Amino acid sequence: MIREKITAAIGKQVGAWDVVIIGGGATGVGCAVDAATRGFSVLLLEQQDFGKGTSSRSTKLVHGGVRYLRKGDIPLVREALRERGVLRKNAPDLVSEQPFLIPCYGVLDKLFYGIGMKIYDWLSGRYAFTRSRIVSRREALEIAPMVVTEGLSGGVIYYDGRFDDTRLLVGLVQTAASHGAVLLNYARVTGITKDAAGRAKGVSFIDTESGTELAVSARSVINATGVFTDPVRKMTSHAAKPILKFAQGVHIVVDGRFLGSQTSIMIPKTSDGRVLFCIPWHGNTLIGTTDTQVESAELEPRALASEIEFLIENASRYLSIGPTIDDVLSVFAGIRPLIANAGNEKTSSISRSHDIFVDAAGLVTVTGGKWTTYRRMAEDAVDKAIMVGGLDELRCVTNNVQILNDVRPNGGRRLHPDLVHTEEDVVRAVRTEMARTVEDVLARRTRALFINARAAMEMAPTVAGIIATELEFDDEWVRRQIDEFSKLARGYLVRSDDVPRSDAD
Ligand SMILES: Cc1cc2nc3c(=O)[nH]c(=O)nc-3n(C[C@H](O)[C@H](O)[C@H](O)COP(=O)(O)OP(=O)(O)OC[C@H]3O[C@@H](n4cnc5c(N)ncnc54)[C@H](O)[C@@H]3O)c2cc1C
């Protein structure tokens, strides 16, 4: 997957591409896998790096959504539980079963969550994971010794899926490419071209590395741009009404000792009535998330101080040693693309289901949804693209497509004493995973920036040097990369240079 070869392949395409996809997150790359495995010619264009948007900032759960069960959104839970099973079958190296403890502080709680999780088990049908069970106080403490003991009556253990979002994305990119799709990062779509009848017939884009402007023609165009859906819809019609609302979600990463277990904790009711997860992640503990309505979409959203406080406060009510702000190793924010209903519904109440929109020009937009349901979203979008573009009616096969990924640990010298990543990881990221920058390597091929931002900053010069050698970039590139990465990484520190951030940042 060398970028130069791929760019050359774009020029070699004779005639129109069957499907051009805009956006290289879970949804877009899922569409690329779907369309390529049906036998279509596919080009995917991502404005920055694969997973730069929301798809690198999830809670890392392949799940039906216990929260949606409580809200009674049974069709969504059932669909997501099915997709959870399909994904584990097709990507067994990347998706694993994860036990969760719901700590209970009263007999009624135990009964309520015990019955709830039995319904969850039952809804998963033939794609079931290990069944849930009610556990005693003693067993709950054996499983999760750091949970607050006062008033603890026991708990409920249930199972869901766990994954590393960007590692799965890299696997999906490689899978799509292995089936003939061409996927290009650092390629920003700037316009959608139309024929005389006003139908979308291609896209124009900029290769942002070289500044070269290019245009390709397509029989169908899919808009899978997550929170940037509305600006892309405006490329075919200035009058297009916005269809999305945005909700920011923040996670913090603290040392693994705060959870002290390989079992996650699901906090069933936070102070704002949501659920909160404490999950073992790369040796640390991932705590999230929040739901804050925001007005605009950004590629690099920033956590509010109030969101960080909320996470610390709510986790500390359930963990016997609660983390403090000084314990936060990294903080990251993501924005959910939510399909807005009429009225002023709170973002936390908006359904996480997906939808497909086709406008007068025939642009197919797929949005909403969850990482877990990306395969189903892609199937629906490509079905629609076939109809709109008059393509051969080839059937979706992704229920049974194995997702590739090289999960073998690399050898070589470690880049930092606190993290497992090695020099060979960087080389592999550049040679086989299309990483182009220090950020690509440290944020999305390894997860260093998300696991421990300060360590990632310290690794940056070595990483820049290795990339420059691989791609024959000069010293000026190295200097700029270190500088740009340091600026970015400061946003993942709770206290940059010990200056506490404020909501007004
Ligand atoms: C805090 C949080 C936690 C979550 N946790 C979970 C979870 O645990 N499990 C789960 O199943 N789901 C979870 N989700 C939901 C899930 O992460 C999202 O539904 C999913 O990642 C959306 O993917 P996407 O591809 O639609 O959007 P994105 O990942 O944002 O991808 C869109 C891409 O389009 C690109 N783009 C935009 N404009 C252009 C252009 N003009 N040209 C080219 N490219 C363009 C962007 O750069 C971006 O990379 C979570 C979401 C959030 C915010």
The ligand as a Tripos MOL2 file, in Angstrom:
@<TRIPOS>MOLECULE
LIG
   53    58     1     0     0
SMALL
NO_CHARGES

@<TRIPOS>ATOM
      1 C1        -17.0050    9.7510   22.2580 C.3       1 LIG1
      2 C2        -17.5120    8.6920   21.3130 C.ar      1 LIG1
      3 C3        -17.5060    7.3600   21.7080 C.ar      1 LIG1
      4 C4        -17.9820    6.3910   20.8430 C.ar      1 LIG1
      5 N1        -17.8940    5.0760   21.2130 N.ar      1 LIG1
      6 C5        -18.3450    4.1100   20.3890 C.ar      1 LIG1
      7 C6        -18.1910    2.7560   20.7450 C.ar      1 LIG1
      8 O1        -17.6130    2.4070   21.7730 O.2       1 LIG1
      9 N2        -18.6890    1.8340   19.8980 N.ar      1 LIG1
     10 C7        -19.3290    2.1680   18.7440 C.ar      1 LIG1
     11 O2        -19.7980    1.2740   18.0560 O.2       1 LIG1
     12 N3        -19.4350    3.4550   18.3450 N.ar      1 LIG1
     13 C8        -18.9460    4.4300   19.1320 C.ar      1 LIG1
     14 N4        -19.0130    5.7450   18.7550 N.ar      1 LIG1
     15 C9        -19.5780    6.0780   17.4380 C.3       1 LIG1
     16 C10       -18.5500    5.8870   16.3100 C.3       1 LIG1
     17 O3        -17.2580    6.2770   16.7230 O.3       1 LIG1
     18 C11       -18.9720    6.6900   15.0980 C.3       1 LIG1
     19 O4        -20.3120    6.3770   14.7880 O.3       1 LIG1
     20 C12       -18.1280    6.3860   13.8700 C.3       1 LIG1
     21 O5        -16.7630    6.4480   14.1770 O.3       1 LIG1
     22 C13       -18.4480    7.3640   12.7540 C.3       1 LIG1
     23 O6        -17.6370    7.0350   11.6590 O.3       1 LIG1
     24 P1        -17.7300    7.8370   10.3010 P.3       1 LIG1
     25 O7        -16.8740    7.1300    9.3110 O.co2     1 LIG1
     26 O8        -19.1600    8.0170    9.9330 O.co2     1 LIG1
     27 O9        -17.1640    9.2760   10.6350 O.3       1 LIG1
     28 P2        -15.6260    9.7330   10.7880 P.3       1 LIG1
     29 O10       -14.8120    8.7290   11.4840 O.co2     1 LIG1
     30 O11       -15.6270   11.0960   11.3480 O.co2     1 LIG1
     31 O12       -15.1100    9.7690    9.2940 O.3       1 LIG1
     32 C14       -15.4560   10.7800    8.3800 C.3       1 LIG1
     33 C15       -14.2110   11.1210    7.5930 C.3       1 LIG1
     34 O13       -14.5640   11.9530    6.4940 O.3       1 LIG1
     35 C16       -13.4450   12.7820    6.2190 C.3       1 LIG1
     36 N5        -13.8660   13.9160    5.3900 N.ar      1 LIG1
     37 C17       -14.6730   14.9450    5.7520 C.ar      1 LIG1
     38 N6        -14.8040   15.8200    4.7310 N.ar      1 LIG1
     39 C18       -14.0580   15.3300    3.6860 C.ar      1 LIG1
     40 C19       -13.7670   15.7790    2.3810 C.ar      1 LIG1
     41 N7        -14.2700   16.9320    1.9030 N.pl3     1 LIG1
     42 N8        -12.9490   15.0270    1.5920 N.ar      1 LIG1
     43 C20       -12.4310   13.8670    2.0380 C.ar      1 LIG1
     44 N9        -12.6620   13.3990    3.3090 N.ar      1 LIG1
     45 C21       -13.4750   14.1130    4.1090 C.ar      1 LIG1
     46 C22       -12.9760   13.1850    7.6180 C.3       1 LIG1
     47 O14       -11.6360   13.6350    7.6140 O.3       1 LIG1
     48 C23       -13.1780   11.8980    8.4130 C.3       1 LIG1
     49 O15       -11.9910   11.1300    8.5280 O.3       1 LIG1
     50 C24       -18.5070    6.7490   19.5790 C.ar      1 LIG1
     51 C25       -18.5070    8.0880   19.1810 C.ar      1 LIG1
     52 C26       -17.9900    9.0520   20.0360 C.ar      1 LIG1
     53 C27       -17.9470   10.4740   19.6020 C.3       1 LIG1
@<TRIPOS>BOND
     1     1     2 1
     2     2     3 ar
     3     2    52 ar
     4     3     4 ar
     5     4     5 ar
     6     4    50 ar
     7     5     6 ar
     8     6     7 ar
     9     6    13 1
    10     7     8 2
    11     7     9 ar
    12     9    10 ar
    13    10    11 2
    14    10    12 ar
    15    12    13 ar
    16    13    14 ar
    17    14    15 1
    18    14    50 ar
    19    15    16 1
    20    16    17 1
    21    16    18 1
    22    18    19 1
    23    18    20 1
    24    20    21 1
    25    20    22 1
    26    22    23 1
    27    23    24 1
    28    24    25 2
    29    24    26 1
    30    24    27 1
    31    27    28 1
    32    28    29 2
    33    28    30 1
    34    28    31 1
    35    31    32 1
    36    32    33 1
    37    33    34 1
    38    33    48 1
    39    34    35 1
    40    35    36 1
    41    35    46 1
    42    36    37 ar
    43    36    45 ar
    44    37    38 ar
    45    38    39 ar
    46    39    40 ar
    47    39    45 ar
    48    40    41 1
    49    40    42 ar
    50    42    43 ar
    51    43    44 ar
    52    44    45 ar
    53    46    47 1
    54    46    48 1
    55    48    49 1
    56    50    51 ar
    57    51    52 ar
    58    52    53 1
@<TRIPOS>SUBSTRUCTURE
     1 LIG1         1 GROUP 0 **** ****
